[in-house]
Amino acid sequence: MGEVAMERADQASNEQTALAGGAVLTTVRGGPGPTVALLGGVHGDEDEGVLAVLRVVRELAGAPLAGTVRAVARAHAAAWAAGSRTGPLDGGNLARCFPGDPKTGPTAGVAASITESVIDGADVLIDLHSAGVAYRMPLFCGFIRDAGDAEGSSRAATAFGAPLIWAHSGAPPGRSLSVAADLGIPAVYAECGGGGGIRGEHLDAYTRGVLGVLAEFGLLPPSWRPPEPAATTWVYDGGGDLDAGVLAAHDGFFVSAVDAGERVTPGAEIGRLHGYDGALLETVTAPAAGMVMFLRRRARTRAGDVLFALAGLDDGGLGDGAGA
């Protein structure tokens, strides 16, 4: 009887709870163990994370789960319904509003609800993003290497199994990972292609990656870890703030000359900006050596739009990131 009771206790069960702004928290409970917070759809035009969270919840049905997973697929439900990066009610960017405050607007209210009900008290946070409809990014997993539980975050990033890991220095305010760092919670995020479509290989990588992190932290057996990539590339930067990328100086058409994930040298051409009359307005170049991590996909561009952002190829003498 004792063995049967233990087997039943380890089988995952689900319950759902309404959060602010129409988001729904699905809590998957197994036996005793750690708690993992899992977010998708923080930006409403990023469907990869939404579907990956839903797939993980299905994968966990009946799994030998030792712990709890708090999963939110459409974190910013209003933005997702509008297919927009930001909220339609207040223009708020949920990824810039954490830990949130319901008194300051609907998007900040969503952030406060997620912080309180999903992130706070978790042992690990996984936040699944993508490049959205206007941009493109390589498949990677990122973490903050000098704040919060940096060692645990590095473990989670490695366990995710992406071929590229971005180790950030500094925790820009307003991010879910910044809240996790303040609370001492290991945290990672993932990014991939974008463009409004979902590539099967990216969806599979996200699903395997989340399950791999669960296995690394003891919620699933080690056999659930994904195979290690043939090679893992590490890149670095001073904060990972994509809003601080290189900006367009003019309205016009942006024509890229490189792809996301490419290494570039100082002065290398990233793309060209043409006016709406067809004239060449600007040749956009790399200010330093690095890897292109964020690249504008949408041709029509307004002055002030982010065109690209680079990650550094050198860790700045802080180590290789694996033990940060």
N, C-alpha and C positions, 0 to 999 in steps of 0.2 A: 504493500500500500504506500509506503514511504517513497519508493522509486516512482510510482505512478503519479503521486502528488507533486513530486519535484518536476517531472516531465511536463505536467500541465502548467505549473507555475512559470516554466521557461517559455511557453508558447505565447507569442505576442498577441495583444488585444488592443483595439483602437477605441478612442473616444474623441469627440469633436467639441470645440468651444468657440464661440463667436468672440472676435477681437474688434477693436475699433476700426471704423472705416470699411467694414464688410469683409475683412480678412477672417480666415477660419484656421484655428489651431487644431491639428490632428495630433493627439498624444498616443504614441505606440508604447505600450507597457509590456515588459517581459518580467523576468525574475529580478532580484536585487542587483543593483549595479549602477554605473555612472549614468549621467543624463547628457544627451547631445541635443543642441539647438540647431535646427536645419532650416534655412531660409531660401526661397526662390521667388523671383518676381518682385524684388525690391524696386526695380525699374519696370514699368509696364510694357515696354517694348522688347523685353528679353525673355523669350519663351523657353529657351533651353533649360534654365533653372527650374521653371515651373513644372515642365514635364518630367525632369529628372527627380524632383521631390516626390511627385505623384508615383513614379516608378519605384522609388526606394520604399515608399510606404507599402506598395503592393508586394515588393520583394520580402518585406519583413513579416508579412502575414504568415503566421505559423512558424516563423524562424526561431531558432534557439537563442532568443534575445535575453541577455543578462543586463538589464538596465532599461532606460526610457529614452525615446526619441520624441522631441517636440518639433513638429514639422509644420511649416507654413508655406504653401505653394504660391499663392498670389498675395505676397506680403502687402503690396500697395494695390488693393483690389480696384479702386477707382481708376488709377493710371492704367492698369491692365485692361480694364473694360474699354478704355479710350485708345488703347494701343500706343500710349505715350510714355516717354521717359519720366515725365513729371505729372503731378496731380492736376486734373482738370478744374478742381474747385479753387485752388490757391496757387497753382504753378509750383508747388513745393516738390523738391527732390528728396525723396525719402532717405537716400544714401547720404544726405548732408544734414539730416534732422535729428539723429540720435544724440542723446538718450530721449529727446522729445519732451514736449510739454503741451498737453491738450488745450491750454489757455492761449497758445500762440497760433493756432490754426489746425485744420483737419489733417494735414500731412504730419505735422509734429505730434498730433494726437495719436496717429497710427504708430509712430516711432516709440512713443511713451508706452503704448499698450504692448508692443512687441518686446521692448526692453524689460518691462515688468513681468510679463507672462511667459516669455520664451527664453530670453537670454539670461536674465538674472537667476542665479542658482544652477546654471548648467555647468558641466565639466569641460565641454568643448563646444565651439560655435563653428558651423560651416555655412557660408553665405555664397550661393551660386548665382553668378551674373553672366553676362555675355556682352558683346560689342553693341547690341541693339541694332536698330534699322539703319542708322546713319554712319556707322563705323565698322571697322574690322579689327580683330585681335587674334593673336595666336592662342592655341590652347595652353593654359598654364594655371598653376596654383600659386597664390601669394600669401605672405604673412608678414607681420611686423617683428623684426628681429631684435629690437632694443627697447621693448616696452611690454608690460604685463608678464605673462608666463611665456617668454620667448622660446625656451627650450621645448615646452609642450607644443607651441605653435609650429616649430620646426619639425617635430615628430609628425604632427598631423599633415603638414605639407608634403613630407616625404612619403607618408603612407598613402596619400591621395593618388600617387603614381603617375602624375602628369609628366610629360617629357621636358617641361620647362618650369622652373620655380623662380619666382620673383621675391627676393628678400628685401623688404622695405626698411628704411631707417626713418623713424618718426611716425607718429600716429596723428594724421590730420583730424581735426575735430569733425564731429557729425556722422562718422562712419560707425557701422555695427562693430567693426573690429576695434575701433577706438574705445567703445563702451566696454567690450570684452577685456581689452588691455587694462582699463581702469579697474575692472573687477577681478583681475588676475586670472582670467579664463583663457586657455589656449584657443586660438581662432585662426581660421584660414578662409580665403575666398577663392573662387575659380572664375576664369573668363575663357571665352572661346569665340568663334567666328562672327556671329551676328549676320545682319543683312535681311532679317525677317524670316529666314528659313532655319531649319534645324538639320544639321548633318548627323547621320546615324552614328558615325564614329565619335562625335562629340557627346552625344547623348549617352552612349555606352560608357565613355570615359568618365562622365559625371557620375553615373550610377555606380560603376565599379569603384570610383574614387571615394564616394561617401561610404560605401560598405567597407572599403579598406580602412578608412579612419575609424569606423565603428569597431573593426577587428583590432586595430592598433591599441585602442583604449579599453578593450576587454568586453565590449558589448556583444561581439560575435566571435566565433572560433577563428583561430589563425588561418584556417583554410579559406576564409572569405576574403583574404587580402588579394588584390589583383597582382598579376605578374609584374615584377619590376621592369620599367622601360629599359630598352637596350642601352640607352645613354640618357642621362639627365643633365640639362644645361641650367646653370644658375646665373641669374642676372640681378642687378642691384640698382638702387637709386636713393635719393634723399628724402623720399616720402611717398612716392607712388600717387601723387595728386594729379590725376589726368586733366583736371581743370587748369593746371599750370603748364600745359603743353604749348607748343608753338601755335600762334593764332594767325588767322587770315587778316591781312592788312586791307583787303578790298572785297567788295561784293563780286561774285563771278562764278565761273566753273573751275573746280579743282580737278586736275588730271594727275593722278598719282604715277610715279615712276618706279616705285618699289612696292613690296608687299609686307603685310604684318609678319613679324618674325624674322625679317632680314637684318643682318648686321650691316652697318654703314660706317663710313669714315667721316671725319670732319669735312664739311663742305660738299658732301655727296648730295646729288639732287634727290629730293624726296618727291617733288611734283611741281606742277606749274599751275598758276592761277591765270585764267583768261577772262577778260571782260565779256559782258553780254553782247558786245559788238564783235567779238572774236579776237581782239587784240591781246597780245601777251602782256599781262600786268606785272607778273612777278615770277621768278624762279625760286622755289622754296628749297632751302638746303639744310642739312644737318648741322647744328651748332657744335656738335662734339661727336666722338665715336660712341657707338652704342647699338642697341637692338631696337627696332621699331616695334613698339608694343601696342600702339593705339594709332590708327590711321583712318582718316576720313574716307568713307565709302561714297557718300552722297555727293554728287558733283556740284549741285547748286549750293553756294556758300555765301554767307554773310560775313562782313567784316566783324572780327571778334570771335568767330567760330574756331574751335580747336581743330587744327589740321593733323597734327601728329604729336606723339610723346615718345621719348626714348628711355630705355633702361640702360644703366651702366654695365659694362662688361667686366669692371674691376670692382672688388668689394671694398676698396678704400682702406685696406689694411685691417679690417675687422674680422678676418677669418673667412672661411669658405661658405659660411651661412648654415652649414649642416648642424652645427652645435650651438648656434646663436640662441 
